[in-house]
Amino acid sequence: MSKNIGLRSAIFAVLTIVALVYLVPTFSKELPTWWSKVSILPQEKVKLGLDLQGGMQLVLQVEGEKALEAELERVADDIKDELRSEKIKYSDIKRNSANGIDLTFLSDQDVTSFETLKNSLYSEYDMVKGEKTENGQVVHLNMTQTAIKNLNKSWTEQAKETIRNRMDQYGLSEMLITTQVEKNQILIQMPGLKDSDRAISLIGATAQLEFKLVDEENSVEEALKGNIPAGDEILYLIEKDSKTGRTEKTPILLKKRTSLTGSYITDAKISLSQTKGYTVDLTLDKKGARIFENLTAANVNKRLAIVLDDVVVMAPNISEKIPSGKAEITGGFSSDEAEDLRIKLKAGALPADVTIQEQRSVGASLGQDSIDQGINAMILGGALVVLFMIVYYGFSGLIAVFALILNTVIIMAGLAAFGATLTLPGLAGMILTIGMAVDANVLIYERMREEMRIGKTLRAAVEAGYEKATICIFDSNLTTLITAVVLFQFGTGPVKGFAVTLTIGIIANFITAVYVTRVIFDYLVINLNWKKISI
Amino acid sequence: MHIIKPGININFMGMRYYAFALSAILIIIGMVAFVIKGPNFGVDFKGGLMIQIKLTSPQDISKIREALNPVNLNVETIQSVKSIGKTDEAEYIIRAGQLEDNNKQKTLNNDITKALEASFGTGQAVQRLEMVGPQVGAELRNKALAAIFYSILLIAVYISGRFEQKWMISIIMAVCFIVVVLLGLSFGASMTWLILIAFITALVFCWALRLRYALSAFMSLIHDTLIVIGAFAVTNREISLTVVAAILTLIGYSLNDTIVTFDRIREHLRNTTGKKDLKEIANRSVNETLARTVLTSGTVFAVVVALYFLGGVVINDFAFAMLIGTITGVYSTIFIAAPCLFIWKDESVKRGKKG
């Protein structure tokens, strides 16, 4: 081991320099321009977790049930059209409660011809012959589990895109959005977010915009008593007085049928006028404009309700045919509300409802507090350890302290290099590593002391001390490493950050405490021929 | 400088029965508290809400509860958490059950802030809000249990291989584990049961094959875990995901001491000729490694104390677990792991020679 001191020092010098280079972006306020131009130089700061930076994390569950019902209704309508054009006679088609559609045919021949139709057009359904009733032969069409799964998957992906779109429009620069497809969940992380409530209402709203005609023939009062006419529904108009902030709820009787949906919207803009306050102006695409034109032409002097997520925003009177494909929504909005509505309408509706399964938001000030407190604890803990090592082991203690500092630098550099995230438990893990790291040196030094006590020279003691302690250090660190790896595998967010710093710390510790200090000792006892050292 | 004089010889093994009694008392107190109070799981595992607020001046808990009435939270507890050196500011943690109406979530932050400001004036703030739904709670619970399970599994395999220097046996043990787990899974056993099964398998395995080092290491890690969980129950602290991480880490760390001491014991057994008294050798080894044990645990203790007092509210439970764990880690190595080696009175010499 006496040889190669030069080579070994060179390796560790390079390691130290590389580590320091990785830390430059983190600790410099602004990188010099020449640095940014050299692409091999690291540009990224150590990433901070939401718990240190402040921000919000959401886990959304895409609730496919209602969307699936709607999909089945749509398919049932579709089948009706197909049957009509194929001239297959049926007596009934309706959605059943078991993710399927029930059809009743008059003759067995119709069933056979439907089966051919089904096989070519509706292959994602299983067809089961049911009982014979007085109306004819019942056939159950059940959507296959794979088809349901695929639908949910695509809804989840669509919802992710829509949400990303909304948040882009909202102006959030940094955000991470991923899907967990097998669970139909969307994970959103928004570091540095200020107003978490507003973000939630923006993200979580389905934003299904519908135009529905008001049923003027029947009275709401009668319907409220329970006699809702067939094909009608009661929804509430919620009006807010922009001055007093008081809301008023009025029931309105609507035709259930949706005349036009928000899916035709190509653009949404905000304008402000003296009389109406903030309004959101919608532009419909060609098809939408035609539907809107026909709708308004056929219902002049009737009321048309604009419904957003089952709440009536407004129900104005149609005064004349509107051919332009433009509509405007007013409702005593504040500027934020108008802006949010604009974003939601422009980005489009979510394909299915979402519910919040998990929310974690941390204020920026608390994050900063956590960083400050963590650093304080690190400084105090570190100072205690350093003081202790120097007092106890003298010059050798100083060598261990050098290794400790290098260790801390490597952990930080490792976080930057691997693009890992520093979380609060991660910071705690770093502090813990400072306490644990000197263990390796203590093991070596205690061994050396013992060897010297039995009369060995310093050089022999160094040799024996390192030799005997290394295996022990390796083994004893391995158990901590095992737990760190398991925690990384099963931990979430902050705990994962802890596992990462712990893992990097253990490995860095082994390098610095065992190999780097060894080079220093070898240099002292071989090259400088020291016979004594304070230990 | 020396804290522990070289050549020190304290009769630790002679004190083992007192130590066993002390451990038993502490564990019983802790477990009684745990059973009476019920497991106090954090929002991660239980689901529900955890809200940390910062008020401009300290308020009575009952006043805060009253102030929050209009929000209609299902408030369970409100707890004052003061960070050291900040007497002017008052921070509280509110724990509440699951919201019935998912829609309410959308305005929760503002609603709470408004309600607090209505009672205590402007400047009140919600600092941290965590909501975990039932599904995610169950998921996090399973993940934590899986982490515990795999840690036990890997550590058990490692311990039996490493401590006994018989890797064949540890491979057999790993196979045993896998068989038992598969059996358990096929009977639809939950993660909690699997963990218990894993524990018992490991203990039975060590017992049957007379793996004294492995068994002793196991006893000491069970001891440490029970003490920490008991300490959490006694002090009404919550077991959260980070606390589980802390417990697993300190299990790894506590084994670290045990490995160093056991290595020394084995070394002595190898080098001693003639009559070998395991008790005497264990005692000598503990004494010889005492300086190192005290020193390194001392430095870890120092940083953990710093973390406990300065680290802030969010990380306090984690620091507390580490604090207790560092103490029991040293204690269990000396007073639990080493004395457990002579559970079997015979055979000590033969075993030592092989190792």
Interface residues (C-beta under 8 A of the other chain):
Chain A: D51 V59 Q61 S196 D197 I200 S201 G204 T355 I356 Q357 E358 Q359 R360 S361 V362 G363 S365 L366 D369 S370 Q373 G374 N376 A377 M378 L380 G381 G382 L384 V385 F388 M389 V391 Y392 Y393 G394 L424 P425 L427 A428 I431 L432 I434 G435 M436 V438 D439 V442 L443 E446 R449 E450 R453 C472 D475 S476 N477 L478 T479 T480 L481 I482 T483 A484 V486 L487 Q489 F490 G491 T492 P494 V495 F498 A499 L502
Chain B: M1 I3 P6 Q52 K54 S83 N102 Q105 K106 T107 L108 N109 N110 A125 V126 Q127 R128 L129 E130 M131 V132 G133 Q135 V136 L140 K143 A144 A146 A147 Y150 S151 L154 I155 Y158 R162 L241 T242 V244 A245 L248 T249 I251 G252 Y253 L255 N256 D257 I259 V260 D263 E288 T289 A291 R292 L295 T296 G298 T299 V300 F301 A302 V303 V304 V305 A306 L307 F309 L310 G311 G312 V314 I315 F318 A319 M322
